[in-house]
Amino acid sequence: MTDVLPKFSAAERLIVELLADRGELFGLQMVEHSSGRLKRGTVYVTLGRMQEKGYLESRQEAMPVGAIGLPRRLYRPTGLAMRVLAAWQAAELSFAANAEPQGV
């Protein structure tokens, strides 16, 4: 076991938080729910990288009869992603508690 937290970019964290709060989403839904913090041009690159790291799982949405175009891919966080998120949140709380000025 290692004492080093896995890397977790701001975009990766935001994606995991969105998925944890809202359930399965496809990429453009994440962009819409991110209040401008995720961009259309980079969200799918980030999602692919996160799948490679083991942070996300995905599945293709079933195509309705008569639909045209490509099926959408829905994403959900893995247990690893949720543990990394929890570890980063705990580290932030610990840092904030220790950053309080002590009696001067």
Buried (B, 14 or more C-beta within 10 A) or exposed (E): EEEEEBEBEEBBBBBBBBBEEEEBBBBEBBBEBBEEEBEEEEBBEBBEBBBEBEBBBBEEEEEEEEEEEEEBBBBBBBEEBBEBBEEBEEEEEEEEEEEEEEEE
